[in-house]
Amino acid sequence: MLQLKRYGWLCVLGGEVAYFICIAGGYLPLRTARGVELHHSFFETLPGFVWGNAASVILGAVYVFVFAWIFAWYMVWMHNTSLVEKNG
């Protein structure tokens, strides 16, 4: 059985690391202009996110934190309930 607390914090860690790697990738000029535009428009789907604004980067990190816990809760619930054996 999965433990929500442990699995939740692992999801948060993975989500936040991926988020900040993606934020850093948005500022690196390693792609075409169209690729950078697509990358920026993807992040702007987060409510209140604006490129170049530190407060919106923190707000995005809060969104990732909340979404990671929702994902963790759902995955732990699905995993643990599928392991229950019904006697009868």
N, C-alpha and C positions, 0 to 999 in steps of 0.2 A: 504494500500500500504506500502511496505517495503521501508525504507530509506537506500540507499547504504552506507552512511557514518557510521551509527550506526551499521547496520548488518555486515559491513566489519570489524569494530573494534572488534565486538563480536567474529567473526570467527577467527581473529588474536589472540585474547586472548585465546580462546579455543584451537587453534592449537599450540600455543607456550607452554601453560601449559601441554598439552598432549605430546609434543615433549620433554620437559625437564623431565617429569615423565618417559618417555620411555628411555631417555638417562641414567637417574639414575638407571633404572631397568637393563640396560645393564652392569652396574658395580657391581650390587648386586649378590652374589652367591646363589640365591634361586632356581636355576634350574639345570638340568643336563648339562653336557658339550655340548651335542648336542643342547639343547635349547639355551644356550648362543651363540653357533656358529651360529644358525639360526637367532637369534636376531641381532648379529653383521653383518651378511651378508645382512639382510634386510636394515640396515642403510647404508651400503656401496653401495646401489643402488643410493644414492644421489651423484651426481658428485662432486668429490673432498673430500668426507668425509673419514676421517681416524680416527680410535679409538685412544683415548689418545692425540689427538692434539686439543688444545683449539681453534685454528683458524678454524679448520674444523667444530667444534661444532657451532661456530658463523656463519659460512657459511651455515650450515644446518638450523639455526634459520632464516637466511635471505630467504632461499628457502621456509620455512614454511610460512613466512610472505607473500611472493609473491604468493604462491599457495593459501593461504587463501583469498587474495584479488581477485584472479581470480575466485575462487569458489563463493565468495560473490557476485561478479558482475553477474555471471551466474545465481545464485539462485534468486537474486533480479529481474533481467530481466525476468526470467521465471515466477516468482510469479506475478509481476506487469502486464506483458502482458497477463497473463491468466485471470486477473480480469477485463480487458477492455470489456465493453459491446458494441456490434455492433448494431447500430440503423439501422433499414431498413427493 
